[in-house]
Amino acid sequence: MSRLDSVIRRLTAQRAGLNWAAEQLQGTPGDVLELGLGNGRTYDHLRTVTPDRRIWVIDRNLNCHPDCVPPQDDFLQGDADAMLSKLAEAGPQVILAHYDLGTGVAADNRVLAEGLAPLVAKVMLPGGLILSDQALPGFEQLPEPCDIPKGRYNFYRVA
Ligand SMILES: C[S@@+](CC[C@H](N)C(=O)[O-])C[C@H]1O[C@@H](n2cnc3c(N)ncnc32)[C@H](O)[C@@H]1O
């Protein structure tokens, strides 16, 4: 598989997964959390498919497309562990989280995700869904929906 094929498959899985999660949670109250603003692509998609929800965004950098800058009050700029701890001070309020943090180094991304998973758990409401680029220990793993190939993306439900 070429790198282009790989990117297309990853982005296709992200989009299908976000659409599926937004649909599953229709009518269930709670905020959305985007972990990893990056260019703002998935944040922009979340805005589109969950227009009535507050979307918290965590990233240490603000480097997104100008059209995708989150409202100041919803953007927690800093390291994810500190920002998740800050968000957790208000108690669990997130019904849908999308985890897309990381760099190009796979091993570092795995370690980061393992360390952050307990902090993600603190902000999640029971019954919430987590979609993640990385494996997140401590949550019930769901089968990939929407014909997303196995192992392409991670889907979790919060107990
Ligand atoms: C792959 S990009 C996110 C892509 C984005 N979801 C999109 O669709 O455009 C990963 C982002 O994670 C951020 N990041 C990586 N490690 C982080 C950490 N420990 N704390 C906060 N942000 C981090 C980087 O600054 C980068 O913007």
PDBQT file of the ligand as one rigid body, heavy atoms in Angstrom, charges set to zero:
ROOT
HETATM    1  C1  LIG A 201      -2.094  14.586  13.938  1.00  0.00    +0.000 C 
HETATM    2  S1  LIG A 201      -2.233  16.226  14.551  1.00  0.00    +0.000 S 
HETATM    3  C2  LIG A 201      -3.974  16.400  14.725  1.00  0.00    +0.000 C 
HETATM    4  C3  LIG A 201      -4.690  16.438  13.392  1.00  0.00    +0.000 C 
HETATM    5  C4  LIG A 201      -6.084  16.995  13.461  1.00  0.00    +0.000 C 
HETATM    6  N1  LIG A 201      -6.975  16.120  14.217  1.00  0.00    +0.000 N 
HETATM    7  C5  LIG A 201      -6.632  17.277  12.088  1.00  0.00    +0.000 C 
HETATM    8  O1  LIG A 201      -7.549  16.553  11.631  1.00  0.00    +0.000 OA
HETATM    9  O2  LIG A 201      -6.168  18.225  11.451  1.00  0.00    +0.000 OA
HETATM   10  C6  LIG A 201      -1.633  16.016  16.164  1.00  0.00    +0.000 C 
HETATM   11  C7  LIG A 201      -1.670  17.260  17.045  1.00  0.00    +0.000 C 
HETATM   12  O3  LIG A 201      -1.376  16.823  18.378  1.00  0.00    +0.000 OA
HETATM   13  C8  LIG A 201      -0.684  17.865  19.052  1.00  0.00    +0.000 C 
HETATM   14  N2  LIG A 201       0.026  17.235  20.178  1.00  0.00    +0.000 N 
HETATM   15  C9  LIG A 201       0.894  16.197  20.132  1.00  0.00    +0.000 A 
HETATM   16  N3  LIG A 201       1.282  15.827  21.361  1.00  0.00    +0.000 NA
HETATM   17  C10 LIG A 201       0.636  16.665  22.223  1.00  0.00    +0.000 A 
HETATM   18  C11 LIG A 201       0.604  16.789  23.652  1.00  0.00    +0.000 A 
HETATM   19  N4  LIG A 201       1.308  15.958  24.439  1.00  0.00    +0.000 N 
HETATM   20  N5  LIG A 201      -0.164  17.739  24.193  1.00  0.00    +0.000 NA
HETATM   21  C12 LIG A 201      -0.885  18.588  23.409  1.00  0.00    +0.000 A 
HETATM   22  N6  LIG A 201      -0.916  18.511  22.054  1.00  0.00    +0.000 NA
HETATM   23  C13 LIG A 201      -0.158  17.569  21.471  1.00  0.00    +0.000 A 
HETATM   24  C14 LIG A 201       0.229  18.460  18.002  1.00  0.00    +0.000 C 
HETATM   25  O4  LIG A 201       0.527  19.806  18.328  1.00  0.00    +0.000 OA
HETATM   26  C15 LIG A 201      -0.636  18.320  16.728  1.00  0.00    +0.000 C 
HETATM   27  O5  LIG A 201      -1.283  19.532  16.431  1.00  0.00    +0.000 OA
ENDROOT
TORSDOF 0
